[in-house]
Amino acid sequence: MKKASGRANPVKWQEVARGRFINEVAGLNYDEFMEEALTQARKAYAADQFPVGCVIVQDGGVIASGCRAGTSGDLAFFSEIDHAEIRALKALEAYEGEFKPERAVLFCTMEPCLMCFAAIILSGIKTVVFAYEDVMGGGTNCDLNSLSPLYRESGVRVVPHVLREKSLDLFYDFFNKEANLYWKGSLLEAYTLAQRQGAG
């Protein structure tokens, strides 16, 4: 398993052993729900969007989902608001049950950026599970201890690299499409392509 080197992580990622991982608190099968997030990511990819997907799970079921938008075509400005995590959090407004953030787990196919990580913390969700690390813009390694109480005392837990290879495949395919211009020539593109070239 390849990871970005030299990343300090004050949030303390909880490493996942190979194979299926069961959340000791909620009894969730992380692979199963990451597959749901990957379904959202594939939906984005099929629409020529950056292939990020997200689901929010509570009490053993998906209660909200979202996929990336605003990155398709030759746009003058790519949206940096329509992230999969933000869209999933927004979708919670349509949930007819009682949202209990302390019992919810958010699954996303790429490490959340600072904007999304902050929004997740503000929502009260305590566990974030992601597949592929964002070496260019990932926000989960920020030092929450240096921030104000709302963030410092959030108690958020981050679990990385669940079904990492499946997510990597989507990003590799995305960056290999000439028509996809989002983050073309970026550190993230170079890192992602190198992951597969190194494996070959």
Disulfide bonds with the S-S distance in Angstrom:
none
